[in-house]
Amino acid sequence: MHLLGNMLFFYVVGLLLEDAWGRPLFAAFYGVGGLVAGIAHFALDTQSQTLMVGASGAVAACMGAFCLRFAMRKVRVGYLFWFLKIWRGTFGVPGWLWAGLWFGNQVLDFLWGNNTGVAVMAHIGGFVFGFGAASALRVTRLEERFVAPAIAAREGGWVADPRMLEAQTALDGGDREKARATFQRILADHPDNTEALLFLGRMELEDGRVPSGSARVEKALQLLVGHEVPEPLWHAVDQLGELFPVDRLRPGVAWRVAQGMDQEGAPSNSVGVAESLYAAAGKGTGAMAVRALIRAAELRLARRDAPEKAAEYLTRAKPMATGDAAALAERIGQLELEAVRMEARMKDRGIALDTESATPRTQAVAALAPESSGGSTLPPRIIPCRILGLSDKALMVEAQGGQRRSLAVTEVMAVAVGMLPIAGPEGAAPRQTVLTDLVVSWGDLSRGPTVLRIPAAGLGLPERYPGLAPREAYARFLAALLEHSSANALPDAPTLAEGRYPRFATEGELTAHYYGQESAAA
């Protein structure tokens, strides 16, 4: 247990310290920390003949350094209480408090003599050494002047300057001027620090200083697209959110960022971002602009939503398909034909092309309907079910008749949610329950949509999320299901994410709202 405890604590603190200081410095710190801890234990009783084994003194040195270097980093701590029922969960604790409480406990054990079989003095000596070493690095500014730049040069610049924590803490506390000044000091020393560029650029965009904010963001993105891995770029774009100044990027930069977002494994929202970036890159000239507009059209058509937008991209690209880009004219023609066919199919189904004002059903069909012509106008087939098992890749469902089926989460095409009233005690106001529909087929000309309908009791939330309030447990279930299935959210993803579930007077009203008609017999 002592060994497992050492490894757990080392895992919590060691990785961050090694990332911040680099392997050589961290290895030296770890070795010296263990030596100092051993000397502290030896000093307690120089005549002792008892052997001391283990690395807890060195791990304690890491905890001492962590207590200062990552003072505000949250450590997630679990709890488990049992009294008639089980309460369990986790909560975040600042690093300085978490490590400080552990150190205080070691001091009390030493003072009260509760140290049988444990080298408590080694823990105390190692912790004090680690805290002192981190303090020395901070006072002398060795880390920010020499260590961080060396690591950044070796690993491509994605290493946090130790002053970033100070700036982020000020920003979280509402002190924007202090945060701004700290970010500017970091950039004065390291002009290519992408984190500082992004933070400061975002602040300037929020303050309405669009030109300077856009310039900083563009520079950061140019640096990030040069990385071997795309994850930092994805994270940066996600953090910018609606502030992302797509239209202010130069076409060449927009093209490179779009390619970085248009990769396998990118976040689910990256397709729309990549399309916007390709459209911005299409404002340039030459073959690059034509390729960008072609790719924007391809992404739009793949979403099966608003094909007239794809046609607009292609109309812009066609006049530029000359000279070196002449070979791309054939692809433009192919996509124009595909856009015309898709628009005709959608009109044949009676689907509104203005997806922002369309009903949830038409939005879903427009996005997910199969390529074959024609669409279902038949009543949906509703199958009442309950969930027996759930994982990231599959769920096991059981119908009312007892039939069971394992369903891959990717088979779920849409998730629809609605609240219904249920009768309470006489004289009391009706309570609300939630119904969750999993659409596994939108049907065709011969059959209507197939929907697995799951009542609240059939979700098994108390077993999957013990200790959580029902509403919070359902929100987690819904978020996990949508994330792993990539299903369409009905009425829409933002509404479900905010917990604003639509209310209906009857189950039939819910069915008609989402699927156009009352249900057929299952």
C-alpha positions in Angstrom: 0.0 0.0 0.0 2.9 2.4 0.7 4.3 1.7 -2.7 1.0 2.2 -4.4 0.5 5.4 -2.5 3.9 6.7 -3.6 3.1 5.9 -7.2 -0.3 7.6 -7.0 1.2 10.8 -5.5 4.1 10.7 -7.9 1.7 10.4 -10.8 -0.3 13.5 -9.6 2.7 15.8 -9.2 5.7 14.3 -11.1 4.3 14.6 -14.6 3.6 18.4 -14.4 7.0 19.1 -12.8 8.9 17.1 -15.5 6.9 19.0 -18.2 7.8 22.3 -16.6 11.4 21.7 -15.9 12.5 19.2 -18.5 13.9 15.7 -17.9 17.5 16.5 -17.0 16.6 19.1 -14.4 13.7 17.1 -13.0 15.8 13.9 -12.7 18.5 15.9 -10.8 15.9 17.4 -8.5 14.4 14.0 -7.8 17.7 12.4 -7.0 18.9 15.2 -4.8 15.4 15.4 -3.1 15.7 11.7 -2.2 19.2 12.2 -0.9 18.2 15.2 1.3 15.2 13.2 2.6 17.4 10.3 3.6 19.8 12.7 5.4 16.9 14.2 7.3 15.8 10.8 8.4 19.4 9.9 9.4 19.8 13.1 11.4 16.8 12.1 13.5 18.7 9.1 15.0 22.3 8.7 13.8 22.8 5.5 15.8 19.8 3.6 14.3 20.5 0.2 12.7 17.1 0.0 11.0 17.1 0.0 7.2 15.1 2.6 5.3 13.8 1.7 1.9 11.5 3.4 -0.6 11.2 6.6 -2.6 8.6 8.5 -0.5 11.2 11.1 0.5 11.8 11.9 -3.2 8.1 12.0 -3.9 7.7 14.3 -0.9 10.2 16.6 -2.5 8.1 16.7 -5.7 5.0 17.5 -3.6 6.8 20.4 -1.9 7.8 21.8 -5.3 4.2 21.2 -6.6 2.8 23.1 -3.6 4.4 26.3 -4.9 5.0 25.8 -8.6 1.4 24.6 -9.3 -0.3 26.2 -6.3 -3.6 27.0 -8.1 -3.8 23.8 -10.1 -6.8 21.8 -9.0 -6.3 18.3 -7.7 -9.4 16.1 -7.9 -10.0 14.2 -4.7 -12.5 11.4 -4.3 -14.7 10.7 -1.3 -16.8 7.7 -0.2 -19.2 7.7 2.8 -21.4 4.8 3.9 -24.3 5.1 6.3 -27.4 3.2 5.2 -26.6 4.3 1.7 -23.4 5.2 -0.2 -22.3 8.7 -1.0 -19.4 9.1 -3.4 -18.0 11.6 -5.8 -15.1 14.0 -6.4 -14.2 17.6 -5.8 -11.3 19.9 -6.7 -8.8 21.2 -4.2 -6.1 23.8 -5.0 -2.6 22.3 -5.2 -1.3 24.4 -2.3 -4.1 23.3 0.0 -3.9 19.6 -1.0 -0.1 19.4 -0.6 -0.1 21.7 2.5 -2.6 19.5 4.3 -0.5 16.4 3.6 2.6 18.1 4.9 0.8 19.3 8.0 -0.3 15.7 8.7 3.3 14.5 8.4 4.4 17.1 10.9 1.7 16.1 13.4 2.6 12.4 13.0 6.2 13.3 13.8 5.3 15.5 16.8 2.9 12.9 18.2 5.1 9.9 17.5 2.6 8.3 15.0 5.4 7.2 12.7 5.9 3.5 13.4 7.3 1.9 10.3 7.2 5.1 8.3 10.1 7.5 7.8 8.1 10.6 8.5 11.1 12.8 9.0 12.2 11.8 5.4 8.8 13.1 4.2 9.2 16.4 6.0 12.8 16.9 4.9 12.0 16.0 1.2 9.0 18.4 1.2 10.9 21.3 2.7 13.7 20.7 0.1 11.2 20.6 -2.8 9.5 23.8 -1.7 12.8 25.5 -1.2 14.1 24.5 -4.7 10.9 25.8 -6.3 11.2 29.0 -4.4 14.8 29.4 -5.5 13.8 28.9 -9.2 11.1 31.5 -8.8 13.2 34.1 -7.0 16.1 33.8 -9.4 13.8 33.6 -12.4 16.0 30.8 -13.7 13.0 28.8 -15.0 11.5 31.6 -17.1 14.8 32.9 -18.3 16.6 29.7 -19.2 14.6 26.5 -18.5 11.3 27.3 -20.2 12.9 28.8 -23.4 15.2 25.7 -23.8 12.2 23.3 -23.5 10.2 25.5 -25.9 12.9 25.5 -28.5 13.2 21.7 -28.3 9.4 20.9 -28.2 8.0 23.5 -30.6 7.1 26.4 -28.3 4.1 24.7 -26.5 5.5 25.1 -23.0 3.9 27.3 -20.4 5.9 30.2 -19.1 5.7 30.1 -15.2 4.2 33.7 -15.3 1.2 32.3 -17.3 -0.2 31.0 -14.0 0.0 34.4 -12.5 -1.7 36.0 -15.5 -4.5 33.4 -15.6 -5.1 33.7 -11.9 -5.4 37.5 -12.3 -7.8 37.1 -15.2 -9.9 34.6 -13.4 -10.1 37.0 -10.4 -11.3 39.8 -12.7 -8.1 41.8 -12.6 -7.8 42.3 -16.4 -5.2 45.0 -16.2 -2.8 42.9 -14.2 -3.4 40.0 -16.5 -2.8 42.2 -19.6 0.4 43.6 -18.2 1.7 40.1 -17.3 0.9 38.7 -20.8 2.7 41.7 -22.3 5.8 41.0 -20.2 5.8 37.4 -21.3 5.6 38.5 -25.0 8.3 41.1 -24.5 10.7 38.2 -23.4 9.2 35.5 -25.7 7.3 37.0 -28.7 6.3 33.6 -30.0 4.6 32.4 -26.8 1.4 31.1 -28.3 -0.5 30.9 -25.1 0.2 34.6 -24.2 -0.7 35.6 -27.8 -4.0 33.8 -27.7 -5.0 35.1 -24.2 -4.1 38.7 -25.0 -5.7 38.5 -28.4 -8.9 37.2 -26.9 -8.9 40.0 -24.4 -8.5 42.6 -27.1 -11.2 41.1 -29.2 -13.5 41.1 -26.1 -12.6 44.8 -25.5 -13.5 45.7 -29.1 -9.9 46.2 -30.2 -10.4 43.9 -33.2 -7.4 44.8 -35.5 -4.7 44.2 -32.8 -6.6 41.2 -31.3 -6.9 39.6 -34.7 -3.2 40.2 -35.5 -2.2 38.4 -32.2 -4.6 35.5 -32.9 -3.3 35.1 -36.5 0.3 35.0 -35.3 -0.5 32.4 -32.7 -2.3 30.2 -35.2 0.6 30.5 -37.7 2.9 29.1 -35.0 0.4 26.4 -34.0 -0.1 25.0 -37.5 3.7 24.4 -37.6 3.4 21.8 -34.8 3.7 18.1 -35.6 0.5 17.4 -33.7 -2.8 19.3 -34.3 -4.3 19.1 -30.8 -2.9 22.5 -29.7 -4.5 24.2 -32.7 -7.8 22.5 -32.1 -7.8 23.6 -28.5 -6.9 27.2 -29.4 -9.7 27.5 -31.9 -12.2 25.9 -29.5 -11.2 28.4 -26.7 -11.7 31.4 -29.1 -15.2 30.2 -29.8 -17.4 32.9 -31.4 -14.6 35.5 -31.0 -12.5 33.6 -33.7 -11.8 36.3 -36.3 -12.1 34.1 -39.4 -12.9 36.8 -41.8 -9.8 38.9 -40.7 -7.3 36.1 -41.4 -5.2 36.5 -44.5 -6.2 33.9 -47.1 -2.9 32.0 -46.9 -3.2 31.7 -43.1 -6.9 30.7 -43.3 -5.9 27.9 -45.8 -3.3 26.5 -43.4 -5.5 26.7 -40.4 -8.4 25.1 -42.3 -6.2 22.1 -43.2 -5.2 21.8 -39.6 -8.9 21.7 -38.6 -9.8 19.3 -41.5 -8.2 16.2 -40.1 -9.4 12.9 -38.8 -9.9 12.9 -35.0 -10.7 16.7 -34.9 -13.5 17.8 -32.5 -17.1 17.5 -33.7 -17.5 21.2 -34.3 -14.3 21.4 -36.5 -16.2 20.7 -39.7 -18.1 24.0 -39.6 -15.0 25.9 -38.6 -13.0 24.4 -41.4 -15.7 25.3 -43.9 -15.6 28.9 -42.8 -11.8 29.0 -43.0 -11.8 27.5 -46.5 -14.4 30.1 -47.5 -12.1 32.8 -46.1 -9.1 31.3 -47.9 -11.2 31.5 -51.1 -10.9 35.3 -51.0 -7.3 34.9 -52.2 -6.2 34.2 -55.7 -4.8 31.4 -57.8 -5.1 27.6 -57.4 -5.1 27.8 -53.5 -8.3 29.9 -53.5 -10.0 27.5 -56.0 -9.0 24.4 -53.9 -10.2 26.1 -50.7 -13.6 26.9 -52.2 -13.9 23.4 -53.6 -13.2 21.9 -50.2 -15.7 24.3 -48.6 -18.3 23.1 -51.0 -17.4 19.4 -50.3 -17.8 19.9 -46.6 -21.1 21.7 -47.0 -22.5 18.9 -49.2 -21.3 16.3 -46.8 -23.4 17.9 -44.1 -26.5 17.6 -46.5 -27.6 21.0 -45.4 -28.2 24.1 -47.5 -26.7 22.9 -50.8 -27.3 26.4 -52.2 -24.4 27.5 -50.0 -22.1 24.9 -51.7 -23.3 26.3 -55.0 -22.3 29.8 -53.9 -18.8 28.6 -53.2 -18.6 26.9 -56.6 -19.9 30.0 -58.3 -17.0 32.0 -56.7 -14.5 29.3 -57.7 -15.5 28.9 -61.4 -14.1 32.2 -62.7 -10.7 31.5 -61.0 -10.3 28.1 -62.5 -7.9 29.2 -65.2 -4.2 28.9 -65.8 -2.6 26.6 -63.1 -6.1 26.0 -61.7 -7.7 25.0 -65.0 -7.5 21.3 -64.1 -9.9 22.0 -61.1 -12.8 23.0 -63.4 -13.9 19.4 -63.9 -14.2 18.9 -60.1 -16.2 22.2 -59.9 -18.6 20.8 -62.5 -19.1 17.5 -60.6 -19.9 19.3 -57.4 -22.3 21.7 -59.1 -24.2 18.8 -60.4 -24.3 17.1 -56.9 -25.5 20.4 -55.3 -28.4 20.6 -57.9 -29.4 17.0 -57.3 -29.3 17.4 -53.5 -31.5 20.5 -53.7 -34.0 18.7 -56.0 -34.2 15.8 -53.6 -34.8 18.1 -50.6 -37.6 19.9 -52.5 -39.2 16.6 -53.5 -39.4 15.7 -49.8 -40.9 19.1 -49.0 -38.0 20.0 -46.8 -37.6 23.7 -46.1 -34.2 24.8 -47.2 -34.1 27.6 -44.6 -32.8 25.3 -41.9 -32.7 28.0 -39.2 -36.5 28.4 -39.4 -37.3 24.8 -40.3 -38.9 22.4 -37.7 -36.7 20.0 -35.8 -37.9 17.2 -38.0 -37.0 18.9 -41.3 -33.6 19.9 -39.9 -32.9 16.3 -38.9 -34.0 14.9 -42.2 -32.0 17.5 -44.1 -28.9 16.6 -42.2 -29.2 12.9 -42.0 -31.5 11.6 -44.8 -30.0 8.9 -47.0 -28.7 9.7 -50.5 -31.6 7.8 -52.2 -34.4 9.9 -53.6 -37.6 10.2 -51.7 -38.2 10.4 -48.0 -40.6 8.9 -45.5 -43.9 10.6 -44.8 -45.2 7.6 -42.9 -45.9 7.4 -39.2 -42.9 6.6 -37.0 -42.5 3.2 -35.4 -42.1 3.8 -31.6 -40.5 1.0 -29.6 -40.7 1.5 -25.8 -37.3 0.3 -24.3 -35.1 0.5 -21.3 -31.3 0.6 -21.2 -29.5 -2.3 -19.6 -25.9 -1.4 -20.3 -24.1 1.6 -21.7 -20.5 2.3 -22.8 -18.6 4.7 -25.0 -19.2 2.4 -28.0 -22.4 0.5 -27.4 -25.6 0.3 -25.5 -27.8 -2.7 -24.6 -31.5 -2.1 -24.9 -34.5 -4.2 -23.9 -37.9 -3.8 -25.4 -41.1 -4.2 -23.5 -41.6 -7.7 -24.8 -38.2 -8.8 -23.4 -36.3 -8.7 -26.7 -32.7 -7.4 -26.2 -30.3 -5.9 -28.7 -26.8 -4.5 -28.5 -26.7 -1.2 -30.4 -23.5 0.6 -31.5 -23.8 4.3 -30.4 -23.0 5.3 -34.0 -26.3 3.7 -35.1 -28.1 6.4 -33.2 -28.9 9.1 -35.8 -30.7 11.5 -33.5 -31.6 12.0 -29.9 -34.9 13.8 -29.1 -35.9 14.9 -25.7 -39.3 16.0 -24.3 -40.9 16.6 -20.9 -44.4 15.3 -20.1 -46.7 15.8 -17.1 -47.4 12.9 -14.8 -50.2 12.9 -12.3 -49.3 13.4 -8.6 -51.2 13.1 -5.4 -54.8 14.5 -5.6 -54.8 18.3 -5.3 -51.0 18.6 -6.1 -49.6 20.1 -9.2 -48.6 17.6 -11.9 -45.0 16.6 -11.9 -42.8 16.4 -15.0 -41.0 13.4 -16.4 -38.6 13.1 -19.3 -38.8 10.9 -22.4 -35.7 10.2 -24.5 -36.0 9.1 -28.1 -33.2 7.4 -30.0 -33.8 7.6 -33.7 -32.1 4.6 -35.4 -33.6 5.1 -38.8 -35.4 8.0 -40.6 -37.2 5.5 -42.8 -37.9 5.6 -46.5 -40.8 5.4 -49.0 -42.1 2.1 -47.5 -41.7 2.7 -43.7 -41.5 5.5 -41.2 -38.8 6.4 -38.8 -37.8 3.8 -36.2 -37.5 5.3 -32.7 -36.5 3.7 -29.4 -38.4 5.5 -26.7 -36.9 5.4 -23.2 -38.8 6.7 -20.1 -36.8 8.2 -17.2 -37.0 5.0 -15.2 -35.6 3.1 -18.1 -32.3 5.0 -18.2 -30.9 3.5 -14.9 -29.5 6.9 -13.9 -29.3 6.1 -10.1 -27.0 3.1 -10.8 -24.9 4.9 -13.4 -24.5 8.2 -11.5 -24.9 7.4 -7.8 -25.3 10.4 -5.5 -26.1 12.9 -8.2 -29.4 14.7 -8.4 -31.6 13.3 -11.2 -31.4 16.4 -13.4 -27.6 16.5 -13.2 -27.4 12.8 -13.8 -29.6 13.1 -16.9 -27.5 16.0 -18.2 -24.4 13.9 -17.9 -26.0 10.9 -19.6 -27.3 13.1 -22.5 -23.9 14.8 -23.0 -22.0 11.5 -23.1 -24.5 9.9 -25.5 -24.4 12.9 -27.9 -20.6 13.1 -27.7 -19.9 9.4 -28.4 -22.7 8.9 -31.0 -22.3 12.2 -32.9 -26.1 12.1 -33.3 -28.2 15.1 -34.2 -29.7 16.7 -31.1 -33.4 17.6 -31.1 -34.6 20.3 -30.8 -30.9 21.4 -31.0 -27.6 20.9 -29.1 -27.5 24.3 -27.3 -31.0 23.8 -25.9 -30.3 20.3 -24.6 -26.9 21.4 -23.2 -28.6 24.2 -21.2 -31.2 21.8 -19.8 -34.1 23.6 -21.5 -36.0 20.5 -22.5 -39.3 21.1 -24.5 -42.5 20.4 -22.7 -45.5 18.7 -24.3 -49.0 18.0 -23.0 -49.2 14.4 -24.3 -46.9 11.8 -25.7 -48.7 12.0 -29.0 -48.0 15.7 -29.2 -44.3 15.0 -28.7 -44.3 12.4 -31.4 -46.1 14.6 -33.9 -43.7 17.5 -33.1 -40.6 15.6 -33.9 -41.7 13.1 -36.6 -44.7 14.9 -38.2 -47.3 12.2 -37.4 -48.6 10.1 -34.5 -46.9 6.8 -34.1 -47.7 3.5 -35.9 -48.0 0.2 -34.0 -44.7 -1.1 -32.9 
